[in-house]
């Protein structure tokens, strides 16, 4: 398995990693727990060492699942999780953010317990909390690192100003945000700052929530519990417009004797050697397909064609519904 180092941190992981959210929520009914434990261990056997979870996935179910699956191979894997959302007394997400230092400490203790580990390898703030200075958040995580509960600090969906302020207090190892042929906004301001500061980049939804697998068609119906049924980009008119990009990528894929998804992931990997996408899946055949993308070589002409294809299609629809869109820090 190809490995990469996230920025100047020294944290080495498989490329790609594995996003685990869909094993607990967002893409239809939750699969049987034992099936997902087997799947995660198969992923390790195939060379995956980088696993992404969060306290809010479930909530809590995903950390418990990932922890149970990976504890037998703990020394061979890198586990990333996230804090930053508010919960009520019954453990239900309230929809707001909470990165008060005391809550960060509580969240980390909860994550460590659910994962069944002594140290979190990479701890992200899941969303920037407008009510808590990022310097206070970074300071809280710094104390957790000094206490041996966390190894590396990360941010998710943070803007340039937030990144710089946090990094001045505690070196940021990685930023996680959406990035793909379907969504290239990070190229404008985010990627140059990450390169300047030596911060790795972990794109989530590198396949456009399935759009860039080539399996989503015009008229595709998204079932109960599938987040795409609520996303503006997947409304019928938007989807029909956005599928134009898939067909352009398919032309390259057919020439390379690869899948649309493999070409999309290979394009991402070719952008910088400190980029580590985390496509999510719960099927072994899709996992094998994604992992093979690391060995797909795209020529400069291929990359130029994909770049032109991506820029020729105007993406229709926001990434999230309005309430979730407002939580993105730019």
C-alpha positions in Angstrom: 0.0 0.0 0.0 1.2 3.5 -0.9 1.8 5.7 2.1 2.0 9.4 2.5 3.0 11.9 5.3 0.5 14.5 6.3 2.5 17.8 5.9 5.5 18.2 8.0 4.0 16.4 11.0 5.7 13.1 10.4 2.3 11.3 10.6 2.4 8.6 7.9 -0.8 7.0 6.7 -2.0 4.9 3.8 -3.2 6.7 0.7 -6.1 6.5 0.4 -7.5 6.1 3.9 -11.1 5.0 4.8 -14.0 7.2 5.8 -16.2 5.3 8.2 -19.2 7.5 8.6 -21.4 5.6 6.2 -21.1 2.4 8.4 -23.3 4.2 11.0 -25.4 6.8 9.2 -26.1 9.0 6.1 -26.3 6.3 3.3 -29.4 4.3 4.1 -30.0 1.6 6.7 -27.1 0.8 9.1 -25.4 -2.5 8.1 -25.1 -5.4 10.6 -22.4 -4.6 13.1 -20.5 -7.9 12.6 -20.4 -7.3 8.9 -18.8 -3.9 9.4 -16.3 -5.3 11.9 -15.3 -7.9 9.4 -15.1 -5.3 6.7 -12.8 -3.0 8.7 -10.4 -5.8 9.5 -10.4 -6.8 5.8 -9.4 -3.2 5.0 -6.4 -3.5 7.4 -5.5 -6.7 5.7 -5.5 -4.9 2.4 -3.1 -2.3 3.7 -5.3 0.5 4.9 -3.9 2.2 8.0 -5.9 5.4 8.2 -9.4 5.3 9.6 -11.7 8.3 10.0 -14.5 8.5 12.5 -16.2 11.0 14.8 -18.2 11.2 18.0 -21.2 12.5 16.1 -21.4 9.6 13.7 -24.3 7.7 15.1 -23.9 9.5 17.4 -21.3 7.5 19.2 -22.0 4.2 17.3 -19.2 4.7 14.8 -16.5 5.2 17.4 -17.6 2.0 19.2 -17.6 0.1 15.9 -14.2 1.3 14.8 -12.7 0.7 18.2 -14.0 -2.8 18.4 -12.8 -3.7 14.9 -9.3 -2.1 15.2 -8.3 -2.9 18.8 -6.6 -6.2 17.7 -4.4 -4.2 15.3 -4.1 -1.0 17.2 -0.4 -0.6 16.7 -0.7 -0.9 13.0 -3.3 1.8 12.4 -3.9 5.5 12.7 -7.3 6.5 14.1 -8.7 9.9 13.6 -11.8 11.2 15.3 -13.5 14.6 15.9 -15.2 16.7 18.5 -17.1 19.9 18.3 -20.9 19.3 18.3 -23.3 19.9 21.1 -25.4 17.1 22.7 -28.3 17.1 25.1 -28.5 15.1 28.4 -29.7 12.1 26.5 -26.7 12.1 24.1 -28.7 13.5 21.1 -27.1 16.0 18.8 -28.7 19.4 19.3 -27.5 20.8 15.9 -25.2 23.4 17.4 -21.4 23.5 18.0 -19.6 23.3 21.3 -15.8 23.6 21.5 -15.5 25.1 24.9 -12.3 23.7 26.4 -14.2 21.8 29.1 -16.4 20.2 26.5 -13.3 19.3 24.4 -11.8 17.5 27.4 -15.1 15.6 28.0 -15.5 14.7 24.4 -12.0 13.3 24.2 -12.5 11.2 27.3 -15.7 9.9 25.7 -14.0 9.1 22.5 -11.1 7.3 24.2 -13.6 5.1 26.1 -15.7 4.2 23.1 -12.6 3.5 20.9 -11.0 1.5 23.7 -7.6 3.2 23.2 -5.3 5.2 25.3 -4.4 7.9 22.7 -6.2 9.4 19.7 -3.8 9.6 16.8 -5.4 12.6 15.1 -8.1 14.8 16.7 -10.0 17.2 14.6 -12.3 20.0 15.6 -15.3 18.9 13.5 -16.7 22.4 12.8 -15.4 25.8 13.9 -17.3 27.2 16.9 -18.0 30.9 16.3 -18.5 31.3 20.1 -15.1 30.0 21.2 -11.8 31.6 20.1 -9.8 29.0 18.1 -6.8 29.9 20.2 -8.7 28.5 23.2 -9.5 25.3 21.3 -6.0 24.8 20.2 -4.8 25.4 23.8 -7.2 22.7 25.1 -5.9 20.2 22.6 -2.3 21.1 23.4 -3.0 20.2 27.0 -4.5 16.9 25.9 -1.4 16.2 23.8 0.8 16.9 26.8 -1.4 14.5 28.9 -0.8 11.8 26.3 -4.4 11.6 25.2 -3.9 13.0 21.7 -1.0 12.9 19.3 -1.9 15.3 16.5 -4.3 18.2 16.0 -6.5 18.7 13.0 -9.2 21.1 11.8 -12.3 20.4 9.6 -13.9 22.9 7.3 -11.8 25.7 8.7 -11.0 28.9 6.7 -7.6 30.5 6.3 -7.8 32.9 9.2 -8.8 30.1 11.6 -6.0 27.8 10.3 -3.4 30.5 10.9 -4.6 31.4 14.4 -4.8 27.7 15.5 -1.4 26.9 14.0 0.2 29.7 15.9 -0.8 28.1 19.2 -0.4 24.4 18.2 0.9 23.0 14.9 -2.0 21.7 12.8 -1.2 18.4 11.3 -4.1 18.1 8.9 -7.1 19.9 7.5 -10.2 18.0 6.5 -12.6 19.5 3.9 -14.4 18.4 0.8 -12.3 18.4 -2.4 -12.8 16.6 -5.6 -13.1 17.1 -9.4 -16.7 18.0 -8.4 -15.7 20.6 -5.8 -12.4 22.6 -6.2 -13.0 25.5 -3.9 -10.0 24.7 -1.6 -7.6 25.5 -4.4 -8.4 29.2 -4.2 -7.1 29.9 -0.7 -6.8 26.8 1.4 -4.3 24.7 -0.4 -1.6 27.5 -0.7 -1.8 28.1 3.0 -1.6 24.4 3.9 1.5 24.2 1.7 3.1 27.3 3.3 2.5 26.0 6.8 3.3 22.3 6.2 -0.2 21.0 6.9 -1.6 17.9 5.3 -4.9 17.8 3.5 -7.5 15.1 4.0 -10.3 15.4 1.4 -13.7 13.9 2.4 -16.3 13.1 -0.2 -13.5 12.7 -2.8 -16.0 10.9 -5.0 -18.7 13.6 -4.7 -20.8 11.4 -2.3 -21.0 8.8 -5.0 -21.5 11.0 -8.0 -18.0 10.4 -9.3 -18.3 6.6 -9.0 -20.4 6.7 -12.2 -23.2 4.7 -10.5 -25.5 7.6 -9.9 -27.8 8.3 -12.8 -30.5 10.8 -13.8 -33.6 9.8 -11.9 -31.7 7.8 -9.2 -33.9 7.6 -6.1 -32.2 8.0 -2.7 -33.9 5.9 -0.1 -34.8 6.6 3.5 -31.8 7.6 5.6 -29.7 8.6 2.6 -28.4 12.1 3.2 -28.3 12.8 -0.6 -32.1 13.0 -0.6 -31.6 16.3 1.3 -28.7 17.8 -0.6 -29.2 20.5 -3.1 -26.7 19.1 -5.6 -28.7 15.9 -5.9 -32.1 17.5 -6.6 -33.3 16.4 -10.0 -32.4 19.5 -12.1 -29.1 20.0 -10.3 -28.2 16.3 -10.6 -28.9 16.3 -14.3 -26.6 19.2 -14.8 -23.9 17.8 -12.6 -23.8 14.5 -14.3 -22.2 16.2 -17.3 -18.9 16.1 -15.5 -19.2 12.4 -14.9 -19.4 11.7 -18.6 -16.3 13.8 -19.3 -14.4 11.9 -16.6 -15.7 8.6 -18.1 -14.0 9.3 -21.4 -10.6 9.4 -19.6 -11.5 6.3 -17.6 -12.3 4.3 -20.6 -9.0 5.2 -22.2 -7.1 4.2 -19.1 -9.2 1.0 -18.7 -10.2 2.2 -15.2 -13.4 3.2 -13.5 -14.7 6.8 -13.1 -14.0 6.6 -9.4 -10.4 5.5 -9.9 -9.7 8.3 -12.2 -11.3 10.8 -9.8 -9.2 9.5 -6.9 -6.0 9.4 -9.0 -6.5 13.0 -10.0 -6.7 14.0 -6.3 -3.6 12.0 -5.4 -1.7 13.7 -8.2 -2.4 17.2 -6.9 0.0 17.1 -4.0 1.9 14.4 -2.2 0.5 15.5 1.1 -3.1 15.0 0.1 -4.7 11.8 1.5 -8.4 11.3 0.4 -10.7 9.2 2.6 -13.4 7.7 0.4 -16.1 6.0 2.4 -17.5 2.6 1.5 -18.8 -0.5 3.2 -18.3 -2.9 0.3 -15.1 -4.8 -0.3 -15.4 -4.6 -4.1 -15.6 -0.8 -3.9 -12.8 -0.7 -1.4 -10.6 -2.7 -3.7 -11.5 -0.4 -6.6 -10.6 2.7 -4.5 -7.3 1.3 -3.3 -6.3 0.4 -6.9 -6.5 4.1 -7.7 -3.2 4.7 -5.9 -1.5 2.7 -8.7 -3.3 4.5 -11.6 -0.8 6.7 -13.4 -2.3 9.8 -15.1 -0.1 11.6 -17.6 0.2 15.3 -17.8 -2.2 15.2 -20.8 -4.7 13.2 -18.7 -4.5 15.7 -15.9 -4.9 18.6 -18.2 -8.0 17.0 -19.8 -9.6 16.3 -16.4 -8.8 19.9 -15.3 -10.5 21.3 -18.3 -13.4 19.0 -17.9 -13.9 20.0 -14.3 -13.7 23.7 -15.1 -16.1 23.4 -18.0 -19.0 22.2 -15.9 -20.8 24.6 -13.6 -21.7 22.7 -10.4 -25.3 23.3 -9.6 -26.5 23.3 -5.9 -24.9 24.0 -2.6 -23.0 21.3 -0.8 -25.5 21.2 2.1 -28.9 22.5 3.1 -28.8 26.1 4.4 -28.4 25.3 8.1 -25.4 23.0 7.5 -23.9 25.3 4.9 -23.7 28.1 7.5 -21.5 26.0 9.7 -18.7 26.0 7.2 -16.0 28.5 8.2 -14.5 30.5 5.4 
